[in-house]
Amino acid sequence: MDFKRAVSEEEGSATLEFLGMVPLVFMVMMIAWQFVVGVHGVIVAQSAVNEAAKVYSITGEWTEARAAAQSTVNHISYLQLKSADAAMTGDSQFNAKVSVDINLVFLPDMLFPNGKPSIPFTSEASGKVIE
């Protein structure tokens, strides 16, 4: 009889439910934060390619344009510039392309001795060289 009464009492059940939900809530918060970081990384990559295209259209020098893209990406700790290229497509027309890696922020470094996994993203812009 004591066992049935002990099982039927619900003392402490709210605490157990709370403790069961805490890891799930933290996981959802981490996924949401990574999504925000990813969206910000995409916006910064698009800004970098726009800046590179603007500099290239004025100067016609891709080294200066690449430096502009690099300076846009440099101040973001979870972004790494992979490449920045431009190709002439016609008479004074060009396409600029910037590729970045968006690092996953919540993965511990000790699990990945060769570097954390990242999400590659490429953004393009086109324009005309001003003469």
N, CA, C and O atoms as a DFTB+ gen file, in Angstrom:
524 C
 N C O
     1  1       0.805      -1.180       0.000
     2  2       0.000       0.000       0.000
     3  2       0.861       1.262       0.000
     4  3       0.501       2.256      -0.631
     5  1       1.989       1.231       0.698
     6  2       2.851       2.402       0.756
     7  2       3.435       2.727      -0.616
     8  3       3.613       3.896      -0.956
     9  1       3.730       1.700      -1.398
    10  2       4.297       1.918      -2.730
    11  2       3.281       2.598      -3.644
    12  3       3.634       3.519      -4.381
    13  1       2.010       2.149      -3.605
    14  2       0.973       2.760      -4.434
    15  2       0.759       4.217      -4.064
    16  3       0.585       5.067      -4.938
    17  1       0.771       4.500      -2.793
    18  2       0.571       5.874      -2.344
    19  2       1.768       6.740      -2.755
    20  3       1.583       7.883      -3.173
    21  1       2.966       6.221      -2.643
    22  2       4.158       6.975      -3.013
    23  2       4.186       7.265      -4.510
    24  3       4.623       8.338      -4.926
    25  1       3.721       6.313      -5.325
    26  2       3.710       6.499      -6.768
    27  2       2.606       7.467      -7.171
    28  3       2.791       8.253      -8.101
    29  1       1.481       7.431      -6.504
    30  2       0.362       8.281      -6.891
    31  2       0.541       9.730      -6.454
    32  3      -0.119      10.611      -7.004
    33  1       1.395      10.002      -5.503
    34  2       1.636      11.380      -5.100
    35  2       2.458      12.083      -6.185
    36  3       3.344      11.487      -6.797
    37  1       2.151      13.343      -6.405
    38  2       2.818      14.084      -7.468
    39  2       3.772      15.145      -6.932
    40  3       4.080      16.107      -7.636
    41  1       4.232      14.989      -5.729
    42  2       5.185      15.924      -5.162
    43  2       6.500      15.862      -5.924
    44  3       7.061      14.782      -6.106
    45  1       6.994      17.010      -6.369
    46  2       8.266      17.064      -7.080
    47  2       8.146      16.852      -8.573
    48  3       9.154      16.926      -9.275
    49  1       6.955      16.592      -9.090
    50  2       6.825      16.343     -10.525
    51  2       7.112      17.606     -11.342
    52  3       7.653      17.510     -12.444
    53  1       6.768      18.765     -10.834
    54  2       7.057      20.010     -11.550
    55  2       8.566      20.222     -11.667
    56  3       9.050      20.696     -12.695
    57  1       9.294      19.876     -10.632
    58  2      10.749      20.019     -10.670
    59  2      11.353      19.093     -11.713
    60  3      12.243      19.496     -12.462
    61  1      10.876      17.859     -11.766
    62  2      11.383      16.913     -12.760
    63  2      11.040      17.351     -14.176
    64  3      11.866      17.222     -15.079
    65  1       9.836      17.867     -14.379
    66  2       9.462      18.358     -15.707
    67  2      10.325      19.550     -16.105
    68  3      10.749      19.659     -17.256
    69  1      10.581      20.436     -15.158
    70  2      11.450      21.589     -15.439
    71  2      12.847      21.128     -15.822
    72  3      13.411      21.606     -16.806
    73  1      13.404      20.206     -15.058
    74  2      14.752      19.710     -15.346
    75  2      14.803      18.967     -16.677
    76  3      15.837      18.961     -17.346
    77  1      13.712      18.352     -17.059
    78  2      13.665      17.682     -18.356
    79  2      13.589      18.654     -19.515
    80  3      14.062      18.350     -20.610
    81  1      13.002      19.820     -19.291
    82  2      12.828      20.802     -20.364
    83  2      14.037      21.729     -20.532
    84  3      14.228      22.282     -21.616
    85  1      14.846      21.913     -19.507
    86  2      15.969      22.849     -19.569
    87  2      16.916      22.532     -20.725
    88  3      17.256      23.453     -21.467
    89  1      17.365      21.291     -20.927
    90  2      18.263      21.032     -22.064
    91  2      17.607      21.333     -23.412
    92  3      18.264      21.832     -24.326
    93  1      16.333      21.035     -23.536
    94  2      15.635      21.313     -24.785
    95  2      15.552      22.816     -25.054
    96  3      15.760      23.261     -26.183
    97  1      15.254      23.579     -24.033
    98  2      15.181      25.035     -24.182
    99  2      16.548      25.605     -24.549
   100  3      16.640      26.472     -25.418
   101  1      17.610      25.131     -23.901
   102  2      18.955      25.596     -24.241
   103  2      19.321      25.233     -25.675
   104  3      19.944      26.034     -26.373
   105  1      18.947      24.050     -26.119
   106  2      19.243      23.625     -27.486
   107  2      18.516      24.512     -28.495
   108  3      19.106      24.925     -29.493
   109  1      17.259      24.803     -28.245
   110  2      16.497      25.679     -29.145
   111  2      17.101      27.077     -29.164
   112  3      17.182      27.703     -30.221
   113  1      17.525      27.573     -28.003
   114  2      18.149      28.900     -27.950
   115  2      19.469      28.923     -28.720
   116  3      19.765      29.904     -29.402
   117  1      20.260      27.861     -28.621
   118  2      21.532      27.807     -29.343
   119  2      21.300      27.750     -30.852
   120  3      22.021      28.398     -31.612
   121  1      20.309      26.988     -31.290
   122  2      20.002      26.908     -32.716
   123  2      19.510      28.261     -33.222
   124  3      19.894      28.697     -34.307
   125  1      18.665      28.922     -32.440
   126  2      18.166      30.241     -32.837
   127  2      19.316      31.244     -32.915
   128  3      19.363      32.052     -33.842
   129  1      20.241      31.203     -31.958
   130  2      21.375      32.122     -31.977
   131  2      22.279      31.848     -33.178
   132  3      22.776      32.788     -33.797
   133  1      22.501      30.571     -33.518
   134  2      23.317      30.251     -34.691
   135  2      22.640      30.753     -35.957
   136  3      23.313      31.204     -36.884
   137  1      21.308      30.677     -36.003
   138  2      20.575      31.204     -37.155
   139  2      20.796      32.713     -37.277
   140  3      21.016      33.218     -38.378
   141  1      20.739      33.431     -36.157
   142  2      20.974      34.879     -36.164
   143  2      22.404      35.172     -36.623
   144  3      22.625      36.084     -37.420
   145  1      23.365      34.409     -36.128
   146  2      24.766      34.585     -36.529
   147  2      24.910      34.326     -38.030
   148  3      25.623      35.059     -38.716
   149  1      24.247      33.304     -38.539
   150  2      24.321      33.002     -39.973
   151  2      23.734      34.108     -40.828
   152  3      24.308      34.480     -41.851
   153  1      22.593      34.632     -40.412
   154  2      21.970      35.731     -41.159
   155  2      22.879      36.962     -41.139
   156  3      23.038      37.634     -42.157
   157  1      23.469      37.254     -39.989
   158  2      24.394      38.391     -39.911
   159  2      25.609      38.162     -40.801
   160  3      26.089      39.097     -41.443
   161  1      26.108      36.939     -40.847
   162  2      27.239      36.624     -41.716
   163  2      26.907      36.822     -43.183
   164  3      27.739      37.312     -43.947
   165  1      25.704      36.447     -43.583
   166  2      25.261      36.653     -44.966
   167  2      25.191      38.144     -45.275
   168  3      25.629      38.582     -46.339
   169  1      24.640      38.924     -44.346
   170  2      24.528      40.367     -44.567
   171  2      25.914      41.010     -44.679
   172  3      26.123      41.874     -45.531
   173  1      26.853      40.602     -43.836
   174  2      28.206      41.154     -43.894
   175  2      28.893      40.747     -45.192
   176  3      29.613      41.553     -45.780
   177  1      28.688      39.512     -45.652
   178  2      29.286      39.071     -46.920
   179  2      28.732      39.876     -48.091
   180  3      29.477      40.247     -48.998
   181  1      27.443      40.142     -48.075
   182  2      26.855      40.963     -49.135
   183  2      27.391      42.394     -49.071
   184  3      27.630      43.019     -50.104
   185  1      27.576      42.902     -47.869
   186  2      28.151      44.230     -47.715
   187  2      29.587      44.264     -48.228
   188  3      30.003      45.242     -48.849
   189  1      30.345      43.198     -47.971
   190  2      31.736      43.134     -48.428
   191  2      31.819      43.133     -49.951
   192  3      32.662      43.823     -50.524
   193  1      30.951      42.367     -50.613
   194  2      31.004      42.334     -52.074
   195  2      30.534      43.667     -52.649
   196  3      31.055      44.113     -53.671
   197  1      29.565      44.302     -52.014
   198  2      29.132      45.623     -52.489
   199  2      30.248      46.655     -52.327
   200  3      30.455      47.491     -53.207
   201  1      30.954      46.598     -51.221
   202  2      32.067      47.517     -50.992
   203  2      33.188      47.274     -52.009
   204  3      33.760      48.218     -52.553
   205  1      33.490      45.998     -52.258
   206  2      34.523      45.670     -53.240
   207  2      34.116      46.143     -54.635
   208  3      34.948      46.671     -55.372
   209  1      32.860      45.962     -55.002
   210  2      32.387      46.403     -56.316
   211  2      32.437      47.928     -56.425
   212  3      32.783      48.470     -57.475
   213  1      32.093      48.607     -55.343
   214  2      32.135      50.075     -55.356
   215  2      33.569      50.572     -55.558
   216  3      33.814      51.459     -56.376
   217  1      34.504      49.999     -54.817
   218  2      35.902      50.421     -54.945
   219  2      36.437      50.080     -56.326
   220  3      37.155      50.877     -56.931
   221  1      36.087      48.883     -56.834
   222  2      36.577      48.483     -58.160
   223  2      35.992      49.365     -59.252
   224  3      36.683      49.692     -60.217
   225  1      34.741      49.752     -59.116
   226  2      34.132      50.586     -60.155
   227  2      34.765      51.977     -60.199
   228  3      34.796      52.609     -61.255
   229  1      35.264      52.453     -59.069
   230  2      35.886      53.784     -59.027
   231  2      37.353      53.727     -59.440
   232  3      37.820      54.536     -60.241
   233  1      38.083      52.741     -58.868
   234  2      39.535      52.712     -59.091
   235  2      39.965      51.811     -60.248
   236  3      40.979      52.078     -60.892
   237  1      39.214      50.762     -60.514
   238  2      39.625      49.798     -61.530
   239  2      40.742      48.884     -61.059
   240  3      41.289      48.120     -61.854
   241  1      41.088      48.949     -59.790
   242  2      42.159      48.133     -59.200
   243  2      41.553      47.081     -58.287
   244  3      40.923      47.407     -57.282
   245  1      41.750      45.808     -58.645
   246  2      41.136      44.762     -57.836
   247  2      41.849      44.558     -56.502
   248  3      41.228      44.091     -55.548
   249  1      43.121      44.892     -56.411
   250  2      43.813      44.751     -55.126
   251  2      43.202      45.680     -54.077
   252  3      43.063      45.290     -52.917
   253  1      42.841      46.887     -54.464
   254  2      42.180      47.800     -53.529
   255  2      40.783      47.306     -53.182
   256  3      40.345      47.420     -52.037
   257  1      40.090      46.760     -54.166
   258  2      38.742      46.239     -53.923
   259  2      38.790      45.040     -52.984
   260  3      37.942      44.912     -52.101
   261  1      39.769      44.164     -53.166
   262  2      39.920      43.008     -52.278
   263  2      40.234      43.461     -50.850
   264  3      39.731      42.879     -49.889
   265  1      41.059      44.491     -50.712
   266  2      41.371      45.030     -49.385
   267  2      40.122      45.618     -48.731
   268  3      39.954      45.506     -47.517
   269  1      39.253      46.238     -49.510
   270  2      37.999      46.778     -48.967
   271  2      37.096      45.651     -48.478
   272  3      36.479      45.762     -47.419
   273  1      37.018      44.568     -49.249
   274  2      36.219      43.413     -48.822
   275  2      36.811      42.791     -47.567
   276  3      36.077      42.414     -46.653
   277  1      38.129      42.681     -47.517
   278  2      38.796      42.104     -46.349
   279  2      38.549      42.948     -45.109
   280  3      38.306      42.403     -44.032
   281  1      38.607      44.260     -45.239
   282  2      38.396      45.117     -44.065
   283  2      36.950      45.051     -43.585
   284  3      36.690      45.243     -42.397
   285  1      36.015      44.785     -44.477
   286  2      34.619      44.640     -44.063
   287  2      34.415      43.359     -43.271
   288  3      33.648      43.339     -42.309
   289  1      35.093      42.292     -43.665
   290  2      34.923      40.987     -43.023
   291  2      35.791      40.843     -41.775
   292  3      35.442      40.084     -40.871
   293  1      36.910      41.554     -41.710
   294  2      37.892      41.372     -40.637
   295  2      37.348      41.552     -39.235
   296  3      37.759      40.828     -38.329
   297  1      36.446      42.482     -39.024
   298  2      36.012      42.787     -37.660
   299  2      34.965      41.822     -37.124
   300  3      34.513      41.986     -35.990
   301  1      34.566      40.823     -37.902
   302  2      33.598      39.823     -37.460
   303  2      34.368      38.544     -37.115
   304  3      35.012      37.955     -37.983
   305  1      34.303      38.118     -35.859
   306  2      35.147      37.017     -35.389
   307  2      34.773      35.666     -35.991
   308  3      35.643      34.805     -36.119
   309  1      33.539      35.453     -36.357
   310  2      33.108      34.145     -36.862
   311  2      33.076      34.070     -38.381
   312  3      32.574      33.096     -38.941
   313  1      33.605      35.086     -39.054
   314  2      33.682      35.080     -40.519
   315  2      35.130      35.019     -40.970
   316  3      36.014      35.634     -40.373
   317  1      35.353      34.265     -42.034
   318  2      36.677      34.204     -42.644
   319  2      36.518      34.389     -44.140
   320  3      35.729      33.691     -44.777
   321  1      37.258      35.317     -44.697
   322  2      37.229      35.556     -46.131
   323  2      38.004      34.452     -46.834
   324  3      39.197      34.277     -46.586
   325  1      37.334      33.702     -47.714
   326  2      38.006      32.656     -48.479
   327  2      38.585      33.210     -49.765
   328  3      39.746      32.965     -50.092
   329  1      37.763      33.966     -50.498
   330  2      38.241      34.518     -51.761
   331  2      37.436      35.754     -52.129
   332  3      36.296      35.938     -51.705
   333  1      38.070      36.582     -52.926
   334  2      37.419      37.764     -53.484
   335  2      37.962      37.939     -54.886
   336  3      39.156      38.179     -55.071
   337  1      37.092      37.821     -55.874
   338  2      37.520      37.854     -57.270
   339  2      36.603      38.756     -58.080
   340  3      35.465      39.027     -57.697
   341  1      37.127      39.211     -59.204
   342  2      36.325      39.979     -60.158
   343  2      36.642      39.481     -61.553
   344  3      37.762      39.059     -61.841
   345  1      35.635      39.535     -62.418
   346  2      35.814      39.126     -63.806
   347  2      35.125      40.145     -64.701
   348  3      33.977      40.524     -64.469
   349  1      35.848      40.580     -65.730
   350  2      35.250      41.491     -66.693
   351  2      34.291      40.686     -67.577
   352  3      34.644      39.620     -68.081
   353  1      33.084      41.208     -67.756
   354  2      32.072      40.486     -68.542
   355  2      31.769      41.169     -69.865
   356  3      31.159      40.566     -70.748
   357  1      32.173      42.376     -70.007
   358  2      31.898      43.096     -71.249
   359  2      32.656      44.401     -71.243
   360  3      33.642      44.569     -70.525
   361  1      32.184      45.309     -72.045
   362  2      32.820      46.620     -72.147
   363  2      32.606      47.390     -70.856
   364  3      31.536      47.963     -70.652
   365  1      33.602      47.415     -69.982
   366  2      33.608      48.083     -68.674
   367  2      32.686      47.424     -67.659
   368  3      32.555      47.942     -66.550
   369  1      32.051      46.329     -67.976
   370  2      31.177      45.612     -67.042
   371  2      31.993      44.557     -66.296
   372  3      32.906      43.956     -66.862
   373  1      31.661      44.338     -65.032
   374  2      32.373      43.325     -64.255
   375  2      31.421      42.647     -63.279
   376  3      30.367      43.182     -62.935
   377  1      31.817      41.464     -62.844
   378  2      31.139      40.736     -61.770
   379  2      32.144      40.532     -60.645
   380  3      33.252      40.048     -60.874
   381  1      31.756      40.898     -59.443
   382  2      32.596      40.684     -58.263
   383  2      31.987      39.559     -57.446
   384  3      30.766      39.443     -57.335
   385  1      32.844      38.739     -56.881
   386  2      32.392      37.608     -56.079
   387  2      33.221      37.528     -54.809
   388  3      34.450      37.569     -54.860
   389  1      32.544      37.412     -53.660
   390  2      33.207      37.264     -52.375
   391  2      32.693      35.986     -51.724
   392  3      31.483      35.786     -51.613
   393  1      33.600      35.129     -51.298
   394  2      33.248      33.883     -50.610
   395  2      33.762      33.942     -49.177
   396  3      34.911      34.309     -48.930
   397  1      32.896      33.575     -48.237
   398  2      33.262      33.569     -46.821
   399  2      32.879      32.236     -46.209
   400  3      32.051      31.504     -46.751
   401  1      33.488      31.932     -45.078
   402  2      33.100      30.798     -44.244
   403  2      32.481      31.359     -42.975
   404  3      33.091      32.184     -42.295
   405  1      31.265      30.914     -42.652
   406  2      30.590      31.316     -41.421
   407  2      30.791      30.188     -40.421
   408  3      30.234      29.103     -40.584
   409  1      31.584      30.442     -39.388
   410  2      31.888      29.409     -38.395
   411  2      30.677      29.131     -37.506
   412  3      29.884      30.026     -37.215
   413  1      30.553      27.885     -37.086
   414  2      29.513      27.513     -36.133
   415  2      29.999      27.904     -34.749
   416  3      31.037      27.415     -34.302
   417  1      29.271      28.775     -34.061
   418  2      29.796      29.425     -32.869
   419  2      29.695      28.595     -31.597
   420  3      30.463      28.838     -30.666
   421  1      28.793      27.634     -31.511
   422  2      28.589      26.930     -30.254
   423  2      29.322      25.597     -30.154
   424  3      29.215      24.914     -29.135
   425  1      30.049      25.224     -31.172
   426  2      30.792      23.971     -31.105
   427  2      32.125      24.217     -30.408
   428  3      32.821      25.177     -30.741
   429  1      32.496      23.371     -29.448
   430  2      33.762      23.584     -28.724
   431  2      34.973      23.278     -29.605
   432  3      34.957      22.344     -30.406
   433  1      36.013      24.079     -29.440
   434  2      37.240      23.918     -30.224
   435  2      37.917      22.577     -29.961
   436  3      38.520      22.003     -30.867
   437  1      37.824      22.072     -28.732
   438  2      38.546      20.842     -28.391
   439  2      37.995      19.616     -29.135
   440  3      38.697      18.612     -29.249
   441  1      36.771      19.676     -29.637
   442  2      36.222      18.562     -30.408
   443  2      36.724      18.540     -31.845
   444  3      36.647      17.511     -32.517
   445  1      37.239      19.677     -32.318
   446  2      37.660      19.791     -33.711
   447  2      39.087      20.338     -33.776
   448  3      39.277      21.540     -33.961
   449  1      40.091      19.472     -33.627
   450  2      41.480      19.949     -33.625
   451  2      41.908      20.549     -34.967
   452  3      42.826      21.367     -35.008
   453  1      41.254      20.153     -36.065
   454  2      41.605      20.684     -37.386
   455  2      40.763      21.892     -37.766
   456  3      40.810      22.333     -38.914
   457  1      40.006      22.430     -36.843
   458  2      39.171      23.594     -37.114
   459  2      37.695      23.239     -37.079
   460  3      37.292      22.150     -37.487
   461  1      36.909      24.161     -36.594
   462  2      35.459      23.955     -36.505
   463  2      34.834      23.868     -37.895
   464  3      35.348      24.450     -38.851
   465  1      33.735      23.148     -38.000
   466  2      33.015      23.161     -39.277
   467  2      32.447      24.555     -39.541
   468  3      32.178      25.316     -38.612
   469  1      32.275      24.868     -40.791
   470  2      31.753      26.179     -41.147
   471  2      30.790      26.043     -42.314
   472  3      30.740      25.015     -42.989
   473  1      30.035      27.095     -42.531
   474  2      29.061      27.131     -43.621
   475  2      29.618      28.067     -44.692
   476  3      29.822      29.250     -44.419
   477  1      29.868      27.567     -45.903
   478  2      30.372      28.453     -46.958
   479  2      29.233      29.287     -47.542
   480  3      28.108      28.809     -47.690
   481  1      29.543      30.534     -47.870
   482  2      28.566      31.414     -48.511
   483  2      29.286      32.285     -49.523
   484  3      30.376      32.789     -49.252
   485  1      28.682      32.461     -50.684
   486  2      29.242      33.285     -51.742
   487  2      28.222      34.328     -52.151
   488  3      27.043      34.025     -52.337
   489  1      28.681      35.545     -52.287
   490  2      27.818      36.641     -52.723
   491  2      28.440      37.299     -53.940
   492  3      29.662      37.403     -54.044
   493  1      27.594      37.743     -54.864
   494  2      28.070      38.362     -56.101
   495  2      27.425      39.715     -56.304
   496  3      26.314      39.974     -55.840
   497  1      28.140      40.568     -57.003
   498  2      27.619      41.879     -57.392
   499  2      28.203      42.211     -58.768
   500  3      29.311      41.789     -59.099
   501  1      27.474      42.941     -59.532
   502  2      27.979      43.361     -60.846
   503  2      27.928      44.874     -60.941
   504  3      27.165      45.529     -60.230
   505  1      28.725      45.406     -61.803
   506  2      28.770      46.854     -61.963
   507  2      29.543      47.250     -63.194
   508  3      29.868      46.427     -64.049
   509  1      29.823      48.517     -63.259
   510  2      30.516      49.067     -64.418
   511  2      31.661      49.938     -63.910
   512  3      31.490      50.724     -62.978
   513  1      32.822      49.788     -64.529
   514  2      33.978      50.599     -64.176
   515  2      33.753      52.006     -64.732
   516  3      33.485      52.191     -65.919
   517  1      33.870      52.993     -63.834
   518  2      33.674      54.387     -64.239
   519  2      34.961      54.893     -64.857
   520  3      36.032      54.781     -64.261
   521  1      34.854      55.440     -66.035
   522  2      36.060      55.926     -66.732
   523  2      36.017      57.411     -66.894
   524  3      36.943      57.997     -67.456
